[in-house]
Amino acid sequence: MVKKNWIVILCCVAIAAILCTVTYAEKGEKKCSLPAAIEAAVKALFPNGTISESKQEEEEIKAYKVEVKDGNSETDVKVAEDGTVIEVESEATIDTVPAAVAAVIKAQNAEVKEVSKEVKYAKVQVIKLDTPVTTYSADITKDGKKIEIEIAADGKIIEQETKKCDKDKDGDDGKDDDKDNDKDKDKDKD
């Protein structure tokens, strides 16, 4: 009788383990094949690029984030299901940004950690913009604080977010200390 109980218990444990594995696998990141409109939109932007990875993003709309490798550069492209390019984000350097943007970054008098370029072709509501809006962001460190700056192509600071690098005396964990918004992100009227 005891032997039968152990067999039943082991069977229940095995079934539970299989169900957990199947459930967990379904919740994991889903690899997806790209619709033809998505592939065509990305190929139009990067004719020599190779799509290295893609995944469907969960937002208000069905959109895909596509990583494209073109030579030595990597670019992230967000494309709506109908093929509308939403935004393109790529790495940049202080030498490749417009002079006005470089001047703002240099004026921070800090160590530049990273510079990126983001070109918005459509808003998240997938309203195709007549003219793409280009912004730049830089991660810098100044006075023991990590600062992320978003800058318009004309050199105007759009948003600046400051974080402390280390814990301070108050036990702060380095999360957002302050956030200065010179312009609301939703008001892209450039």
C-alpha positions, 0 to 999 in steps of 0.5 A: 500500500505504501509503495502505491502511495509513493508511485501516485505521489511521484506521478503527481510531482512529474505531472506538476513539473511538466505543467510548470515547464510548459506554462513557463515556456509559453510565457518566455520571449516568443521568437517571431517571424516577421510579416512581409511589410515589416521586413520590407520597411526595414530593408528599405532603410537598410538595404545592405543590412542583415536582420539579426534579431526581432521580437514583437513588442507589447504596446498599445499597438502591435509593433516589432523591434528589429535589430539590424547589423550593417557592417560594424554598426548595430541599429534598433528599428521599431516597426508597426505591423503594417510596415510603418517605421516608428523609430530608428535608434543607433549608436553615435559618437560626440564626433558624429552628432551635430555641432549644437548637440556636441556643444551641449554635451561638452558643456556638461564638463563630464565624462561621456559614457554613451551617445545615441541617435534616435530618429522618430518617423511616427508617434506610438499612435502610429501617426506617420510624421511628415518630417522625421524628428531626430533626437540625441541622448548622452549618458554622462557622469558628473559629480558622482551622478549619472546623467542622461540627457536628451537633446534636439538636433538644434542643441536644445535640451529636451529632457535631463534625468539625474541618478546618483552613482553610489548610495548616499548617507540617507540610504538612497539606492541610486534611483531617480533623484530629480528629473528636469523636463524642459519640454514634454516628450509628447509635444514633438512639434519640430 
